Amino acid sequence: MRQASRCDPHIKTHKSVWIAQRQIASGAQGVTVSKPSEGISFIQGGVRDLLLAYPIVQPQSVAELLRHAVLHQAKLTLIADRLQGVAAIADACQQQPECDLAVAIKVDVGLHRIGVNPDTDEAVLIAQALQDKGLRFAGLVSHAGHAYGAGNAAAIADVARQETVLMQRVQAKLQAAGFTDCPLSVGSTPTALAAEIAPCMNEIRPGNYALLDLTACRLGLTHVDQLAMSVITRVVAVNDHFRDCGCRVKNAEFG
């Protein structure tokens, strides 16, 4: 796997400041978090560079996070995929003008949850709105979460290649509109392990790679003896097909 210029791993799997500190000591520049509350915890734990992979729609949702970032001199990157988000971030920054903050635009590369449509000019309109609000543009981010459903390593590699095509498509539109500094950031453990990181990618944000699990084994990305953590739980039922400990006790997902 070719290394990108930056690795800002997602902490949603381990949610551990201690593990994040080990990742940073091993070369990661910062971390990616899912919620403002997680960002606060990791800033308090000593992390000084964070990306919040969470679309902001109300300024109050990040007010406390920005306050902690200013207090601890941490750098923040937020994401936006609509003009409402840009307005909310701008309003939040008015309350904490000293915050070292930039905004990346989220691109939908196939998961179809959040992100701008790469076949439209939505990203250009959002970048122009960021410029109008005096906010620093941090480039494009994506998450190919649908790679987990691809079935095998070869299919996942195809997802990674398509992600690259879509990200470069949006990047070209932005550069043509004058936003020449447009770094690309992708985040997914399956795509990071199944395919070479494209030379155009400036940053990767895999999360599950730090521990791995049976889903990664099922996809052919690793082996059981390479898993970094096990969960001990109480078996509540046994039949001819499986042992049941209650799936909600362990996780909301299989693997």
VODREN-94893 format. One record per atom (N, C-alpha, C): residue number from 1; atom name; x, y, z. Coordinates in steps of 0.05 Angstrom, whole numbers. Layout:
// residues N
ATOM,n,atom,px,py,pz
ATOM,NUM,CA,X,Y,Z
...
***
This chain:
// residues 255
ATOM,n,atom,px,py,pz
ATOM,1,N,17,-24,0
ATOM,1,CA,0,0,0
ATOM,1,C,18,25,0
ATOM,2,N,16,42,-21
ATOM,2,CA,31,67,-21
ATOM,2,C,20,85,0
ATOM,3,N,39,99,14
ATOM,3,CA,31,117,35
ATOM,3,C,22,144,23
ATOM,4,N,0,154,34
ATOM,4,CA,-8,182,27
ATOM,4,C,9,201,43
ATOM,5,N,8,226,36
ATOM,5,CA,25,246,51
ATOM,5,C,16,249,80
ATOM,6,N,-10,243,85
ATOM,6,CA,-20,245,112
ATOM,6,C,-38,221,119
ATOM,7,N,-37,214,144
ATOM,7,CA,-56,194,154
ATOM,7,C,-69,206,179
ATOM,8,N,-95,210,178
ATOM,8,CA,-111,220,201
ATOM,8,C,-132,199,207
ATOM,9,N,-125,177,222
ATOM,9,CA,-143,155,225
ATOM,9,C,-168,162,240
ATOM,10,N,-189,148,232
ATOM,10,CA,-215,151,246
ATOM,10,C,-214,135,272
ATOM,11,N,-224,147,294
ATOM,11,CA,-223,134,320
ATOM,11,C,-249,121,327
ATOM,12,N,-268,118,309
ATOM,12,CA,-295,108,316
ATOM,12,C,-294,79,324
ATOM,13,N,-274,64,316
ATOM,13,CA,-272,36,324
ATOM,13,C,-262,33,353
ATOM,14,N,-240,46,360
ATOM,14,CA,-229,42,387
ATOM,14,C,-238,64,407
ATOM,15,N,-242,88,397
ATOM,15,CA,-250,111,415
ATOM,15,C,-232,113,439
ATOM,16,N,-206,109,435
ATOM,16,CA,-187,108,456
ATOM,16,C,-165,129,452
ATOM,17,N,-162,147,471
ATOM,17,CA,-141,168,469
ATOM,17,C,-114,154,469
ATOM,18,N,-111,133,485
ATOM,18,CA,-85,119,486
ATOM,18,C,-77,107,459
ATOM,19,N,-96,94,446
ATOM,19,CA,-90,82,420
ATOM,19,C,-85,105,400
ATOM,20,N,-100,126,401
ATOM,20,CA,-95,149,383
ATOM,20,C,-67,160,387
ATOM,21,N,-59,162,411
ATOM,21,CA,-32,172,417
ATOM,21,C,-11,154,405
ATOM,22,N,-15,128,406
ATOM,22,CA,3,109,393
ATOM,22,C,3,112,363
ATOM,23,N,-20,117,352
ATOM,23,CA,-22,121,323
ATOM,23,C,-7,146,314
ATOM,24,N,-9,167,330
ATOM,24,CA,5,192,324
ATOM,24,C,35,188,327
ATOM,25,N,43,173,348
ATOM,25,CA,71,167,352
ATOM,25,C,83,151,329
ATOM,26,N,65,136,315
ATOM,26,CA,74,119,293
ATOM,26,C,72,134,266
ATOM,27,N,64,159,266
ATOM,27,CA,65,175,242
ATOM,27,C,40,189,234
ATOM,28,N,17,183,247
ATOM,28,CA,-8,197,240
ATOM,28,C,-5,226,249
ATOM,29,N,-16,244,233
ATOM,29,CA,-14,273,239
ATOM,29,C,-37,282,257
ATOM,30,N,-59,269,257
ATOM,30,CA,-82,276,274
ATOM,30,C,-102,254,274
ATOM,31,N,-127,260,280
ATOM,31,CA,-148,239,281
ATOM,31,C,-173,249,268
ATOM,32,N,-190,231,261
ATOM,32,CA,-217,237,251
ATOM,32,C,-237,227,271
ATOM,33,N,-257,244,277
ATOM,33,CA,-278,237,297
ATOM,33,C,-305,239,284
ATOM,34,N,-325,225,297
ATOM,34,CA,-352,225,287
ATOM,34,C,-370,246,299
ATOM,35,N,-364,254,324
ATOM,35,CA,-382,272,339
ATOM,35,C,-366,294,352
ATOM,36,N,-378,317,356
ATOM,36,CA,-365,338,371
ATOM,36,C,-355,330,398
ATOM,37,N,-371,313,412
ATOM,37,CA,-364,304,439
ATOM,37,C,-338,288,438
ATOM,38,N,-335,271,417
ATOM,38,CA,-310,256,414
ATOM,38,C,-287,275,409
ATOM,39,N,-291,295,393
ATOM,39,CA,-270,315,388
ATOM,39,C,-260,328,414
ATOM,40,N,-279,335,431
ATOM,40,CA,-272,348,456
ATOM,40,C,-255,329,473
ATOM,41,N,-263,304,475
ATOM,41,CA,-248,284,491
ATOM,41,C,-220,281,480
ATOM,42,N,-217,280,454
ATOM,42,CA,-190,276,443
ATOM,42,C,-173,301,445
ATOM,43,N,-185,324,443
ATOM,43,CA,-170,349,449
ATOM,43,C,-160,349,477
ATOM,44,N,-178,342,496
ATOM,44,CA,-170,341,524
ATOM,44,C,-148,320,529
ATOM,45,N,-148,299,511
ATOM,45,CA,-128,278,514
ATOM,45,C,-101,285,500
ATOM,46,N,-99,309,488
ATOM,46,CA,-74,317,477
ATOM,46,C,-72,318,447
ATOM,47,N,-93,310,433
ATOM,47,CA,-92,311,403
ATOM,47,C,-96,340,394
ATOM,48,N,-80,349,375
ATOM,48,CA,-81,377,368
ATOM,48,C,-88,381,338
ATOM,49,N,-97,361,325
ATOM,49,CA,-106,363,296
ATOM,49,C,-128,343,292
ATOM,50,N,-152,354,287
ATOM,50,CA,-176,336,285
ATOM,50,C,-193,344,260
ATOM,51,N,-204,323,248
ATOM,51,CA,-225,327,228
ATOM,51,C,-251,316,239
ATOM,52,N,-272,332,239
ATOM,52,CA,-298,323,248
ATOM,52,C,-314,314,223
ATOM,53,N,-317,288,220
ATOM,53,CA,-332,277,197
ATOM,53,C,-362,276,203
ATOM,54,N,-373,300,206
ATOM,54,CA,-400,303,216
ATOM,54,C,-411,329,204
ATOM,55,N,-432,327,187
ATOM,55,CA,-442,352,175
ATOM,55,C,-455,370,195
ATOM,56,N,-446,395,195
ATOM,56,CA,-457,415,214
ATOM,56,C,-481,429,202
ATOM,57,N,-503,429,217
ATOM,57,CA,-527,443,207
ATOM,57,C,-536,465,227
ATOM,58,N,-525,464,251
ATOM,58,CA,-532,484,271
ATOM,58,C,-506,493,285
ATOM,59,N,-501,519,288
ATOM,59,CA,-476,529,300
ATOM,59,C,-472,519,328
ATOM,60,N,-494,516,343
ATOM,60,CA,-491,508,371
ATOM,60,C,-480,479,374
ATOM,61,N,-483,463,353
ATOM,61,CA,-473,435,356
ATOM,61,C,-443,434,358
ATOM,62,N,-428,454,349
ATOM,62,CA,-399,453,350
ATOM,62,C,-388,476,367
ATOM,63,N,-405,491,381
ATOM,63,CA,-396,513,397
ATOM,63,C,-376,505,418
ATOM,64,N,-382,484,433
ATOM,64,CA,-364,474,454
ATOM,64,C,-338,463,443
ATOM,65,N,-340,449,420
ATOM,65,CA,-316,438,407
ATOM,65,C,-297,461,399
ATOM,66,N,-308,482,387
ATOM,66,CA,-291,504,379
ATOM,66,C,-279,518,403
ATOM,67,N,-294,520,425
ATOM,67,CA,-283,532,449
ATOM,67,C,-259,516,460
ATOM,68,N,-261,490,460
ATOM,68,CA,-239,473,469
ATOM,68,C,-215,475,449
ATOM,69,N,-221,477,424
ATOM,69,CA,-199,479,404
ATOM,69,C,-183,505,409
ATOM,70,N,-197,527,414
ATOM,70,CA,-183,552,420
ATOM,70,C,-168,550,446
ATOM,71,N,-180,538,466
ATOM,71,CA,-167,536,493
ATOM,71,C,-142,520,491
ATOM,72,N,-142,498,475
ATOM,72,CA,-118,480,474
ATOM,72,C,-102,484,449
ATOM,73,N,-108,505,433
ATOM,73,CA,-94,511,409
ATOM,73,C,-93,487,389
ATOM,74,N,-116,475,386
ATOM,74,CA,-119,452,367
ATOM,74,C,-129,462,340
ATOM,75,N,-121,448,320
ATOM,75,CA,-130,454,293
ATOM,75,C,-154,437,286
ATOM,76,N,-175,449,275
ATOM,76,CA,-200,435,268
ATOM,76,C,-205,436,238
ATOM,77,N,-215,414,227
ATOM,77,CA,-227,414,200
ATOM,77,C,-255,404,203
ATOM,78,N,-274,419,193
ATOM,78,CA,-302,411,193
ATOM,78,C,-310,404,164
ATOM,79,N,-333,392,160
ATOM,79,CA,-342,385,133
ATOM,79,C,-368,399,127
ATOM,80,N,-373,403,101
ATOM,80,CA,-399,414,92
ATOM,80,C,-406,401,66
ATOM,81,N,-432,397,62
ATOM,81,CA,-441,386,37
ATOM,81,C,-466,402,27
ATOM,82,N,-471,425,40
ATOM,82,CA,-493,442,31
ATOM,82,C,-489,470,42
ATOM,83,N,-502,489,30
ATOM,83,CA,-499,517,38
ATOM,83,C,-507,522,66
ATOM,84,N,-528,507,76
ATOM,84,CA,-537,510,103
ATOM,84,C,-514,504,123
ATOM,85,N,-498,484,116
ATOM,85,CA,-475,477,133
ATOM,85,C,-454,499,134
ATOM,86,N,-449,511,111
ATOM,86,CA,-430,533,110
ATOM,86,C,-439,556,128
ATOM,87,N,-465,563,127
ATOM,87,CA,-475,585,143
ATOM,87,C,-473,578,173
ATOM,88,N,-478,553,180
ATOM,88,CA,-477,545,208
ATOM,88,C,-448,547,218
ATOM,89,N,-429,538,202
ATOM,89,CA,-401,539,210
ATOM,89,C,-392,568,213
ATOM,90,N,-400,585,194
ATOM,90,CA,-393,613,196
ATOM,90,C,-404,626,221
ATOM,91,N,-428,619,228
ATOM,91,CA,-440,630,253
ATOM,91,C,-425,621,277
ATOM,92,N,-417,595,277
ATOM,92,CA,-402,585,300
ATOM,92,C,-375,599,303
ATOM,93,N,-362,604,280
ATOM,93,CA,-336,617,280
ATOM,93,C,-337,646,290
ATOM,94,N,-360,658,286
ATOM,94,CA,-363,686,296
ATOM,94,C,-360,687,326
ATOM,95,N,-368,665,340
ATOM,95,CA,-366,664,369
ATOM,95,C,-338,656,378
ATOM,96,N,-322,643,360
ATOM,96,CA,-295,635,367
ATOM,96,C,-276,643,343
ATOM,97,N,-273,669,338
ATOM,97,CA,-257,677,315
ATOM,97,C,-228,669,315
ATOM,98,N,-218,662,339
ATOM,98,CA,-190,654,341
ATOM,98,C,-185,625,334
ATOM,99,N,-206,610,329
ATOM,99,CA,-203,582,324
ATOM,99,C,-188,577,297
ATOM,100,N,-169,559,298
ATOM,100,CA,-154,551,274
ATOM,100,C,-171,530,259
ATOM,101,N,-188,539,241
ATOM,101,CA,-208,522,229
ATOM,101,C,-208,524,199
ATOM,102,N,-213,501,186
ATOM,102,CA,-217,500,157
ATOM,102,C,-241,482,151
ATOM,103,N,-251,483,127
ATOM,103,CA,-275,468,120
ATOM,103,C,-269,452,94
ATOM,104,N,-274,426,96
ATOM,104,CA,-272,409,72
ATOM,104,C,-300,403,62
ATOM,105,N,-302,398,36
ATOM,105,CA,-328,391,24
ATOM,105,C,-330,361,21
ATOM,106,N,-352,350,31
ATOM,106,CA,-356,321,30
ATOM,106,C,-368,313,3
ATOM,107,N,-357,292,-9
ATOM,107,CA,-365,283,-35
ATOM,107,C,-378,255,-32
ATOM,108,N,-401,251,-44
ATOM,108,CA,-414,225,-44
ATOM,108,C,-402,208,-66
ATOM,109,N,-387,187,-58
ATOM,109,CA,-373,170,-78
ATOM,109,C,-387,143,-81
ATOM,110,N,-411,141,-70
ATOM,110,CA,-426,116,-74
ATOM,110,C,-441,105,-50
ATOM,111,N,-435,115,-26
ATOM,111,CA,-450,106,-3
ATOM,111,C,-478,118,-2
ATOM,112,N,-481,142,-13
ATOM,112,CA,-507,155,-16
ATOM,112,C,-519,162,12
ATOM,113,N,-502,171,30
ATOM,113,CA,-513,181,56
ATOM,113,C,-511,211,56
ATOM,114,N,-487,221,55
ATOM,114,CA,-483,250,54
ATOM,114,C,-462,256,33
ATOM,115,N,-460,281,25
ATOM,115,CA,-439,289,6
ATOM,115,C,-452,301,-19
ATOM,116,N,-436,318,-32
ATOM,116,CA,-446,330,-57
ATOM,116,C,-445,309,-79
ATOM,117,N,-463,313,-98
ATOM,117,CA,-464,296,-122
ATOM,117,C,-440,304,-140
ATOM,118,N,-422,285,-146
ATOM,118,CA,-399,292,-162
ATOM,118,C,-405,299,-191
ATOM,119,N,-429,294,-200
ATOM,119,CA,-437,301,-227
ATOM,119,C,-450,328,-230
ATOM,120,N,-451,343,-208
ATOM,120,CA,-462,370,-208
ATOM,120,C,-441,390,-201
ATOM,121,N,-449,416,-200
ATOM,121,CA,-430,437,-191
ATOM,121,C,-435,445,-162
ATOM,122,N,-446,428,-146
ATOM,122,CA,-452,434,-118
ATOM,122,C,-426,441,-104
ATOM,123,N,-405,427,-108
ATOM,123,CA,-380,432,-94
ATOM,123,C,-369,460,-100
ATOM,124,N,-372,469,-124
ATOM,124,CA,-362,496,-132
ATOM,124,C,-379,517,-117
ATOM,125,N,-405,514,-116
ATOM,125,CA,-422,533,-102
ATOM,125,C,-415,534,-72
ATOM,126,N,-409,511,-60
ATOM,126,CA,-402,510,-32
ATOM,126,C,-375,523,-27
ATOM,127,N,-356,518,-45
ATOM,127,CA,-329,530,-42
ATOM,127,C,-331,561,-44
ATOM,128,N,-348,570,-62
ATOM,128,CA,-352,599,-66
ATOM,128,C,-365,611,-41
ATOM,129,N,-383,596,-29
ATOM,129,CA,-396,605,-4
ATOM,129,C,-376,607,19
ATOM,130,N,-358,587,20
ATOM,130,CA,-337,587,41
ATOM,130,C,-320,612,37
ATOM,131,N,-313,618,12
ATOM,131,CA,-296,641,6
ATOM,131,C,-310,667,14
ATOM,132,N,-336,668,8
ATOM,132,CA,-352,692,15
ATOM,132,C,-353,696,45
ATOM,133,N,-354,674,60
ATOM,133,CA,-356,676,89
ATOM,133,C,-329,679,103
ATOM,134,N,-307,680,87
ATOM,134,CA,-281,682,99
ATOM,134,C,-271,657,112
ATOM,135,N,-281,634,104
ATOM,135,CA,-273,608,115
ATOM,135,C,-252,596,97
ATOM,136,N,-233,582,109
ATOM,136,CA,-211,570,94
ATOM,136,C,-220,543,82
ATOM,137,N,-216,539,57
ATOM,137,CA,-224,515,43
ATOM,137,C,-202,494,46
ATOM,138,N,-210,470,55
ATOM,138,CA,-190,449,61
ATOM,138,C,-190,426,41
ATOM,139,N,-205,429,18
ATOM,139,CA,-205,408,-2
ATOM,139,C,-229,390,0
ATOM,140,N,-226,366,-10
ATOM,140,CA,-248,347,-12
ATOM,140,C,-243,322,6
ATOM,141,N,-265,312,18
ATOM,141,CA,-263,287,33
ATOM,141,C,-285,268,24
ATOM,142,N,-280,242,27
ATOM,142,CA,-299,222,20
ATOM,142,C,-297,198,39
ATOM,143,N,-317,182,38
ATOM,143,CA,-317,157,54
ATOM,143,C,-331,135,37
ATOM,144,N,-316,116,27
ATOM,144,CA,-328,95,11
ATOM,144,C,-337,72,29
ATOM,145,N,-356,78,46
ATOM,145,CA,-366,58,65
ATOM,145,C,-380,35,52
ATOM,146,N,-389,39,27
ATOM,146,CA,-402,17,12
ATOM,146,C,-382,-5,5
ATOM,147,N,-356,0,8
ATOM,147,CA,-336,-20,2
ATOM,147,C,-340,-45,20
ATOM,148,N,-351,-41,44
ATOM,148,CA,-356,-64,62
ATOM,148,C,-376,-84,50
ATOM,149,N,-393,-75,31
ATOM,149,CA,-412,-93,19
ATOM,149,C,-402,-103,-8
ATOM,150,N,-377,-98,-15
ATOM,150,CA,-368,-106,-42
ATOM,150,C,-362,-136,-44
ATOM,151,N,-357,-149,-22
ATOM,151,CA,-356,-178,-22
ATOM,151,C,-328,-190,-21
ATOM,152,N,-309,-179,-36
ATOM,152,CA,-282,-190,-36
ATOM,152,C,-262,-167,-43
ATOM,153,N,-236,-174,-41
ATOM,153,CA,-215,-154,-44
ATOM,153,C,-215,-142,-72
ATOM,154,N,-220,-158,-92
ATOM,154,CA,-220,-148,-120
ATOM,154,C,-242,-128,-124
ATOM,155,N,-266,-134,-114
ATOM,155,CA,-289,-116,-117
ATOM,155,C,-284,-90,-101
ATOM,156,N,-271,-92,-78
ATOM,156,CA,-264,-69,-62
ATOM,156,C,-245,-51,-77
ATOM,157,N,-225,-63,-90
ATOM,157,CA,-206,-48,-106
ATOM,157,C,-220,-32,-128
ATOM,158,N,-241,-44,-139
ATOM,158,CA,-257,-29,-160
ATOM,158,C,-271,-5,-147
ATOM,159,N,-281,-8,-123
ATOM,159,CA,-293,14,-108
ATOM,159,C,-273,36,-104
ATOM,160,N,-249,29,-96
ATOM,160,CA,-228,49,-92
ATOM,160,C,-221,64,-117
ATOM,161,N,-220,50,-140
ATOM,161,CA,-214,63,-165
ATOM,161,C,-236,82,-173
ATOM,162,N,-261,74,-169
ATOM,162,CA,-283,91,-176
ATOM,162,C,-284,116,-158
ATOM,163,N,-277,112,-132
ATOM,163,CA,-275,135,-114
ATOM,163,C,-255,155,-124
ATOM,164,N,-232,145,-133
ATOM,164,CA,-211,163,-144
ATOM,164,C,-221,179,-168
ATOM,165,N,-235,165,-186
ATOM,165,CA,-246,178,-210
ATOM,165,C,-265,201,-202
ATOM,166,N,-283,195,-183
ATOM,166,CA,-303,215,-175
ATOM,166,C,-290,238,-160
ATOM,167,N,-271,233,-143
ATOM,167,CA,-258,254,-128
ATOM,167,C,-242,272,-148
ATOM,168,N,-229,261,-167
ATOM,168,CA,-214,277,-186
ATOM,168,C,-233,293,-204
ATOM,169,N,-257,282,-209
ATOM,169,CA,-276,297,-225
ATOM,169,C,-285,322,-211
ATOM,170,N,-290,320,-185
ATOM,170,CA,-298,344,-170
ATOM,170,C,-275,363,-167
ATOM,171,N,-251,352,-162
ATOM,171,CA,-227,368,-159
ATOM,171,C,-223,385,-184
ATOM,172,N,-226,373,-208
ATOM,172,CA,-222,387,-233
ATOM,172,C,-242,411,-236
ATOM,173,N,-266,406,-227
ATOM,173,CA,-286,428,-229
ATOM,173,C,-278,451,-210
ATOM,174,N,-269,445,-187
ATOM,174,CA,-261,466,-168
ATOM,174,C,-236,480,-178
ATOM,175,N,-217,466,-188
ATOM,175,CA,-193,479,-199
ATOM,175,C,-199,497,-222
ATOM,176,N,-218,488,-239
ATOM,176,CA,-226,505,-262
ATOM,176,C,-240,530,-253
ATOM,177,N,-252,529,-229
ATOM,177,CA,-267,552,-218
ATOM,177,C,-248,570,-201
ATOM,178,N,-222,563,-200
ATOM,178,CA,-203,580,-186
ATOM,178,C,-193,569,-160
ATOM,179,N,-204,547,-151
ATOM,179,CA,-195,535,-125
ATOM,179,C,-173,515,-131
ATOM,180,N,-150,526,-137
ATOM,180,CA,-128,509,-146
ATOM,180,C,-116,491,-124
ATOM,181,N,-117,500,-99
ATOM,181,CA,-107,484,-77
ATOM,181,C,-130,468,-67
ATOM,182,N,-132,443,-76
ATOM,182,CA,-155,426,-70
ATOM,182,C,-145,398,-64
ATOM,183,N,-134,393,-40
ATOM,183,CA,-125,367,-32
ATOM,183,C,-148,347,-30
ATOM,184,N,-141,321,-33
ATOM,184,CA,-161,300,-32
ATOM,184,C,-156,282,-8
ATOM,185,N,-177,275,6
ATOM,185,CA,-176,258,30
ATOM,185,C,-197,236,28
ATOM,186,N,-188,211,31
ATOM,186,CA,-206,188,30
ATOM,186,C,-204,172,56
ATOM,187,N,-226,159,63
ATOM,187,CA,-226,145,88
ATOM,187,C,-242,119,87
ATOM,188,N,-228,96,88
ATOM,188,CA,-241,70,89
ATOM,188,C,-219,49,92
ATOM,189,N,-222,32,112
ATOM,189,CA,-202,11,116
ATOM,189,C,-202,-9,93
ATOM,190,N,-225,-19,83
ATOM,190,CA,-224,-38,61
ATOM,190,C,-210,-27,36
ATOM,191,N,-216,-3,28
ATOM,191,CA,-203,8,4
ATOM,191,C,-173,13,9
ATOM,192,N,-166,21,33
ATOM,192,CA,-137,25,39
ATOM,192,C,-121,0,38
ATOM,193,N,-134,-23,46
ATOM,193,CA,-120,-48,46
ATOM,193,C,-121,-64,20
ATOM,194,N,-142,-60,5
ATOM,194,CA,-147,-76,-20
ATOM,194,C,-134,-64,-44
ATOM,195,N,-127,-38,-44
ATOM,195,CA,-117,-25,-68
ATOM,195,C,-95,-6,-61
ATOM,196,N,-78,0,-81
ATOM,196,CA,-58,20,-78
ATOM,196,C,-71,47,-74
ATOM,197,N,-60,63,-56
ATOM,197,CA,-70,90,-53
ATOM,197,C,-62,106,-77
ATOM,198,N,-81,118,-90
ATOM,198,CA,-76,133,-115
ATOM,198,C,-57,156,-110
ATOM,199,N,-38,161,-128
ATOM,199,CA,-19,182,-125
ATOM,199,C,-31,210,-120
ATOM,200,N,-56,214,-129
ATOM,200,CA,-68,240,-126
ATOM,200,C,-79,245,-97
ATOM,201,N,-80,223,-81
ATOM,201,CA,-92,226,-55
ATOM,201,C,-72,238,-35
ATOM,202,N,-80,259,-21
ATOM,202,CA,-62,272,-2
ATOM,202,C,-65,261,26
ATOM,203,N,-88,248,32
ATOM,203,CA,-93,240,60
ATOM,203,C,-111,215,59
ATOM,204,N,-106,197,78
ATOM,204,CA,-124,174,83
ATOM,204,C,-134,175,112
ATOM,205,N,-158,164,116
ATOM,205,CA,-170,165,143
ATOM,205,C,-183,138,150
ATOM,206,N,-169,116,147
ATOM,206,CA,-181,90,155
ATOM,206,C,-184,89,185
ATOM,207,N,-202,73,194
ATOM,207,CA,-207,71,223
ATOM,207,C,-203,43,234
ATOM,208,N,-217,24,222
ATOM,208,CA,-217,-3,232
ATOM,208,C,-190,-18,229
ATOM,209,N,-172,-7,213
ATOM,209,CA,-147,-20,208
ATOM,209,C,-131,-24,234
ATOM,210,N,-135,-7,254
ATOM,210,CA,-119,-8,278
ATOM,210,C,-124,-33,294
ATOM,211,N,-148,-45,292
ATOM,211,CA,-155,-69,306
ATOM,211,C,-162,-92,287
ATOM,212,N,-177,-86,266
ATOM,212,CA,-189,-105,248
ATOM,212,C,-209,-123,262
ATOM,213,N,-224,-138,246
ATOM,213,CA,-245,-155,257
ATOM,213,C,-253,-177,237
ATOM,214,N,-274,-192,244
ATOM,214,CA,-281,-215,227
ATOM,214,C,-293,-206,200
ATOM,215,N,-303,-181,199
ATOM,215,CA,-312,-171,173
ATOM,215,C,-288,-168,154
ATOM,216,N,-266,-158,164
ATOM,216,CA,-242,-156,148
ATOM,216,C,-232,-183,139
ATOM,217,N,-235,-203,156
ATOM,217,CA,-228,-230,149
ATOM,217,C,-246,-241,127
ATOM,218,N,-272,-236,130
ATOM,218,CA,-292,-245,110
ATOM,218,C,-286,-233,83
ATOM,219,N,-277,-209,83
ATOM,219,CA,-271,-195,57
ATOM,219,C,-244,-202,45
ATOM,220,N,-229,-219,59
ATOM,220,CA,-203,-228,49
ATOM,220,C,-181,-208,53
ATOM,221,N,-185,-189,72
ATOM,221,CA,-165,-168,76
ATOM,221,C,-145,-175,98
ATOM,222,N,-151,-195,115
ATOM,222,CA,-133,-202,136
ATOM,222,C,-140,-230,146
ATOM,223,N,-126,-239,167
ATOM,223,CA,-130,-266,178
ATOM,223,C,-137,-263,208
ATOM,224,N,-149,-283,219
ATOM,224,CA,-158,-282,247
ATOM,224,C,-134,-277,265
ATOM,225,N,-111,-289,259
ATOM,225,CA,-88,-285,277
ATOM,225,C,-76,-257,275
ATOM,226,N,-87,-240,258
ATOM,226,CA,-77,-212,256
ATOM,226,C,-96,-193,270
ATOM,227,N,-118,-203,281
ATOM,227,CA,-137,-185,295
ATOM,227,C,-124,-176,322
ATOM,228,N,-128,-151,328
ATOM,228,CA,-113,-139,351
ATOM,228,C,-129,-140,377
ATOM,229,N,-155,-147,376
ATOM,229,CA,-171,-147,400
ATOM,229,C,-193,-167,398
ATOM,230,N,-199,-179,421
ATOM,230,CA,-222,-198,423
ATOM,230,C,-241,-187,444
ATOM,231,N,-266,-196,442
ATOM,231,CA,-287,-188,461
ATOM,231,C,-296,-213,475
ATOM,232,N,-296,-213,502
ATOM,232,CA,-306,-236,518
ATOM,232,C,-334,-229,527
ATOM,233,N,-352,-247,522
ATOM,233,CA,-380,-241,529
ATOM,233,C,-394,-267,538
ATOM,234,N,-417,-264,550
ATOM,234,CA,-432,-287,561
ATOM,234,C,-450,-299,539
ATOM,235,N,-449,-325,536
ATOM,235,CA,-466,-339,517
ATOM,235,C,-493,-344,531
ATOM,236,N,-515,-336,517
ATOM,236,CA,-541,-338,529
ATOM,236,C,-558,-360,516
ATOM,237,N,-550,-370,493
ATOM,237,CA,-565,-391,480
ATOM,237,C,-547,-406,461
ATOM,238,N,-552,-433,459
ATOM,238,CA,-536,-450,441
ATOM,238,C,-556,-468,425
ATOM,239,N,-552,-470,399
ATOM,239,CA,-567,-489,383
ATOM,239,C,-549,-502,362
ATOM,240,N,-560,-516,344
ATOM,240,CA,-544,-531,324
ATOM,240,C,-529,-512,304
ATOM,241,N,-537,-487,303
ATOM,241,CA,-527,-469,283
ATOM,241,C,-506,-449,294
ATOM,242,N,-511,-439,318
ATOM,242,CA,-493,-419,329
ATOM,242,C,-496,-416,359
ATOM,243,N,-477,-402,371
ATOM,243,CA,-478,-394,399
ATOM,243,C,-486,-364,399
ATOM,244,N,-505,-358,415
ATOM,244,CA,-517,-331,415
ATOM,244,C,-510,-317,442
ATOM,245,N,-498,-293,439
ATOM,245,CA,-493,-277,463
ATOM,245,C,-509,-251,462
ATOM,246,N,-526,-249,442
ATOM,246,CA,-542,-224,438
ATOM,246,C,-525,-204,422
ATOM,247,N,-532,-201,397
ATOM,247,CA,-514,-184,379
ATOM,247,C,-513,-155,389
ATOM,248,N,-534,-145,401
ATOM,248,CA,-533,-117,410
ATOM,248,C,-515,-113,434
ATOM,249,N,-508,-135,448
ATOM,249,CA,-490,-132,470
ATOM,249,C,-462,-126,460
ATOM,250,N,-455,-137,437
ATOM,250,CA,-428,-134,426
ATOM,250,C,-426,-109,408
ATOM,251,N,-444,-108,388
ATOM,251,CA,-441,-87,368
ATOM,251,C,-467,-86,352
ATOM,252,N,-471,-65,338
ATOM,252,CA,-495,-62,321
ATOM,252,C,-490,-76,294
ATOM,253,N,-465,-83,288
ATOM,253,CA,-458,-95,262
ATOM,253,C,-446,-123,267
ATOM,254,N,-448,-140,247
ATOM,254,CA,-434,-165,248
ATOM,254,C,-404,-161,242
ATOM,255,N,-387,-178,253
ATOM,255,CA,-359,-176,249
ATOM,255,C,-344,-168,274
***
